[in-house]
Amino acid sequence: MPVVILACRVGAALLRRLGQPPVVGEIVTGILLGPSLLGRLWPHAQSYLFPSGVTDHIEVLGQLGLLAFMFLIGLELDLGHLRGNGRAAAVISQASILLPLLLGGLLALAMFDSFAPQGTDQVAFVLFVAVAMSITAFPVLARILTDQGLYHTPIGSLAMACAAVGDIIAWCLLALVVAFVKGGAPAESLTTVAMVAAYFAVMMRVVRPLLARLSRWKQATSGGEGQDASVLALLFCGTCLSALLTDALGVHALFGAFLFGVVTPRRSAVVERSAARLRSVAVPLLLPLFFVTTGLRTDIGMLAADPVQWLWLGAVLAVALVGKWGGGSVSARLSGRPWREALSLGALMNCRGLTELIVLNIGLDLGVIDKALFTILVLMALITTAVTSPVVRALGRREEARERKVEPMHTPDSVQP
């Protein structure tokens, strides 16, 4: 654990110096610690660090980190960004999901014979790949906007609104796919969807008001270390119980953690302090274990051994760029945005980051995709996330240069008529 945590911190720091969000460095570090590099250059060291008995425990701890992280994503999903951006956000987010879904589904049909595990249902494979191609990383997007100084600008608010709507749609689609894969028969899948919808209604109508009352009561009573500790314990236990329930209903546990974050009241000082404490443990200490788990499943050497695999990677990247970047940019332009702003919005929608890795690990655990396609999609997520910051920065510099160029010259008072 110290090796993994410190290596991910170093990787995040190095990539941050290059203008990348820290998650890119953590993903790269996880891949390097796996069979792609360490396993090939120093197999004995990798087997010493990650023996079979240890990797199971690392995966469990990484999953706990993911549950906490998904709760935080739901908690930070502020639909207030939709104010004044509702119509544009709806158009851009739907276009940046529908086009990747369509193109991803067509690509999955071509990939089925080469990458689907034996016995995998074709519909399940196509649906999962289509959803995986339509993901936008809401938390990474927020970090990029903050680093670029765009978070509180009009384009930043619109991007966050689009990502918020897209995040909700994407997780609902993923829940449907997981229900279909686990349910098998259409009737069982529909039953699972109905139960999840009922659970969502209970969370919104019953649990959300209870949590709001509890947070107001905690806020009104005397604060202190013990008070915050009890709220933190309540939030973590609620996250785990919600995850347990959605897993029992036939949908992945992460969906329950996300949903509990959505119904937790925001703008409460005691909740914000407790969430900050949860983040201070989950993000730097537990999430790196998830990254290395993903890295142990990723083997770039599998692609190097077969040139055809690199062609498939190129096809996946092309579909990813055309679907998300192209769909987001064109829809933003049709919504009346200037081309540079539209291209920036499309590039931001193309950022996949950690959210994509979570989805891909779900697919691999369900047996919907094999390790070769998993590796291809992980590389796609890494590349599309890494290009986001440089593209947005370059477009911003061009816009500033254009504004300086057209700025009118001021005539000195002494020569004015």
N, C-alpha and C positions, 0 to 999 in steps of 0.2 A: 504493500500500500504506500509506504513512503516513496518508493521509486516511481510509482505511477503518478501520485499526486504532485511530487516535485517536478517530474518531467513535463507534466501537462502545464504547470505554472510557468516553467521556462519556455515551453513552446508558445504559450499564450503571450508572454512578454515579448518574445522575438517577433512574432507576427504582428503584434500591436505596433512595434516600431516601424513596420513596413506599411502601416496604415490599414491593417486588417482587423476585423473584430476578433476578440480573443478566442471565440469558438473555433475559428479556422485553425489556429495553432493547436488547440486541444484535439481536434479531429485528426490533424496531421500527426501529432504525437502518438495518438492511439494506433494509427495505422503503422507507424514506424516501429512500435513495440510489438507488433504482431508478426506473422510469417512473411509479410511483404519485405521487411528489412532485417530486423533483429533475428528472426527465425532462419533467415538465409545466411547472414554473415556470422552469427554466433548462436547456433542452435542450442548448445549446452546452456548458455546463459538464459535463453528464453524458457527452456524446460525447467531450469532451476527456479526462475521467477514465477512461472505459471504452470505448476504441475496440475494434473487433472483434479485433485482434491481441493486445490486452492481456487481454481477458476469458478467453481460452483458458488463458493462463498462470495467471491468478488461480484459475480452476477447478481446475487441476492442484494448485496449492499448497493450496487448500481441501480437496481430496480427501486429500492427505497429512495434513492436520490431522484430518480425519475418521477416517482409519485409526488414528492415535494415540489419538484420543478413544474410538473403539470398543474398542481394546485396554484402555484405562483403565476403561471401563464393565465389561468382562468381569473385569478384575482386582479391581474393587471389589464384584463381585456376591457378597456374603458370605451363604452359605446358613445361617450360624450363627444368623441371625435366626429361622430356623424352629423352633429349640428352644423347646418349650412353646407354639408357635403353629402347628404343622404342620397340624392339622385345620382350624382357623379360616382360616389362610392359603390352604389348598387350596380351601375353599368360596368365600371372598370373591374370590380371584383368578380362579377359573373362572367365577363368575357375572359378574364385571366384564369378562370377555372374551367369554363365550358370548352374553350379551344384546346387546352392541354388534355382534358378528358377525352375529347374526340381523337386528337392526334395520338395520344398515348394508347388509346384502345386499338386504333389501327396498327400501331407499331407492335402492340402485344400480340395481335393475331399473327403477325409475321414471326414473332419470337417464340411462339408457344412450343413448337416442335424442338427448338434448340435449348430452351431454358426452363421449361416447366418440369418440376419433379414428376416422377412416374406416378400415375394415378390421380394427378391434379385435375380438377374440373376446369375446362377451358373458360367458362364464364367467370369463375372465381379468379383465375389468373388474369384475364383481360381487365376485369373490374379493378383488381388490386393495382396493377401497373398503371392504369388510367388515373386512379386516385393519387398514386405516388408521384406522378408527373405534374399534378396540379397543386402541390403543397407550397405554401409561403411560410417562412419562419417569422412569426410575429415578434418574438423577443429579440432575435438577431436584427430584425428590421429596426426596432426601436433603438438598439444600441448604435447601429450605423447612422441613423438620423441624429442621435445625440452627438456622436463623434464629429459629424459633418456640420454641426450647428444648425440643423434644419428641423429639429423636433417641434419647435413652436412656430414655425413658418406655415403659410397656407399649404405649400406642397407637402410639408411634413404631416400636417393634420389630415390631409386627404389620403396620403399613403397609409397612415395608421388606421384611418377609417376603412379603407379598402382591405387592409390586412386583417382587421377585426372581423369584417363580414366574411372574408375568405376563410379565415381560421375556423369560424363556426360551421360554415358549409362543409369544409374539408373534413373536419372531425365527425360531423354527422354522416357524411358519405363513407368514411372509414368504418364507423360503427355499423352501417348497413352491410358493408363488405364482410366484416368480421362475423356479423350475425348470419350472413349467407353461408360463409365457409363452415362455421360451427354448426349451424342448423341443418344444413344438408337439404332437406326437402323445402320447397317454397313455403308450404304452410307453416313449418317450424320457424323459418326465417321471419315470416310476417308476425308470428306470435312473439318472437323475441323483440322485434321492432316495436310492437304494441306495448309490451311490458316496459321497455326502455322509455317510450314516450310517457307512459303513466308515471314512471319513476321521476322523470324530468318535471312533470307537472306537480308531483308531491314536493320535490325539492324547491320549486319556485313558490308554491302556494303555502307550504307549511314550514319547511326548514329555513327558507330565507327570512320570513318575518321573525321566527324564533331567534335566529342569529342576530338580527338587527336589534331586537329587544335586549338580548344578552349583552351585545357590545355597548349599547347605551347605558345599561345598568353598571357594567364594569367601568365605563368612562365616568359615571357619576360618583361611584364609590371611591374611596381613597386608593391611589395608585401604589406602586411599589414593586419590588422584585418578585414577590410571591404572586401578585396580581398578574403581571405579564407572563410569568411561568405557567399559571393555570390556563390562560388564554392560548399560549403556545401549545400546551398539551392537548387542549380541546381541538385546536385546528388540525394538529397532526393526526389525532385519533379519528376525527371526522373525515379527513382525507383517506385514511386507510379503510375505514368502514364503508365509505362511498365506493372506493375502488373494489372492495370485496363484494359489494352488492351488484355492481355492474358486471363483474366477472361471473358471478353466479347467474345473472340473467342471460349470459351468453355473449356479452360484449367485453372488450378488453378492459382490464382494471384501470388503465391510464385514463380512459374516458370518464370514469367515476371521479378520479382525482381532479381532473379538469373541471367537471361539472360542479364539484364542491367549491372550487375556487370561484366559479362564476356566481354562485349564490351567496358567497360570503360578503358581508357589507363592506363597502369601501369608505374612504375618508373618515375612518375611525382611528384615532391615535393609538389606542391599545392594540387594534388589529394590525396597523402598520408597523408598530414596534415588534410585534410577535412575528409578522411575516419577514421583517428584516433579519431577525435572529434565525429564522428557519433558512432563509437564503444564505446567510453567512456560513452555515454548516453544509447545506445541500450542494451549493454550487461549487465551492472550492475543494470540498473533501469527498463527496459521494459521486457527483457527476463524472469526474475523471475515471472512475471505475467503470462507468457505462461506456466511456469513449474507448477504453482499452478492451472491453468486451467486444465492442464493434470491431476494433482493430484486429483482434484475434480471429474474427470471422472473415476478415477481408484479406485476400491474397492476390496482390497484383501480379504475382508470378504466374497465376493461372491464365491471365490475359496474355502475358509475354510469350507463353508457350504456343499460342494459337493466334496468328495474325487476324483471323476472321473475327476474333473477339474485339479487337481494336476497331474494326469496322462497325461492329454493333455499338461500341461505346460512342463512336462518332455519330451514329444514327440517333442514339439516345440524347446526346448533347444537342443535336440539331432540333429534335422535337421539343426538348426542354426550352431552348432559346426562342424558337418560333412560337411555341404555345404560350409561355408565360410572358416573355419580354415583348414579343410581337403582339400578342392579344392585349396585354395591358397598355402598350403604347398606342396602338391603333384606336382602341376604345377611348383612351384619354384624349386623343386628338379629335375624335368624333364628338366628344363631350365639350369641345371648345377650348381645350388647353393648347398652348403653343407647343411646337414640335419638340423643343429642348426639354420642356417640362414633361411632356408626354413620354419622351424616351427615358427620362429619369424615373418616372413612375413605373414604367415597364421594367426597368432594370431592378427597381426595388421589389416589385412583385416576383421577380425571378430569383430572389434570395431564398434559399431553402434551409440551410444550416442544420441545427440540432433537431428541429421538428421532423425533417426528412429522415434522419437517422432513426428516430423513434419509430416512425412508420415502417421503415425497411426492416428493422428488427422484429416488429410484429409480424410482418409477412414471412420472414425466415422462420420464426417460431411456429407459425401456423402451417408451414410446409407448402406455402403457395408459390414461393420462388426458390431457386437453388442458390448455392454460394457464388457461382459465376455471375449470375444476374445481380445478386446482392452486391458484389464487388463493383460491377459496372455502375449501379445506381448510387453507391456510396461515392465513387469518383465524380459522378455527375453532380451530386449534392455539394461536394467540396469545391468543384470548379465554378459552379454557378454562384456559390456564396462568395468565393474569392474575387470574382470579377465585379461584384456589385459596388463595393466602395470605390475602386479606381474609376469605374464608369461614371458614377454619380459625381465624383470629385472633378473629373475632366469636363463633364457637361456643365457643372457649376462654374468652372473657370472660364469656359467659353462664353457663358452667359454674362459673367462679370466683364470680360473683355469687350463684348459687344455693347454693353451698356456704357462703358467708358468711351467707346469709339463714337457713339451717337450723342454723347452729352454735349449740349451747346456750349460754345465758347463765350466767356463773359468779356464784354468790351469795357475797357477802363473808362471811368467817368469823364476824364479829361478830353476824350475824343468823341464822346457821344454827342450827336446833334442836339 
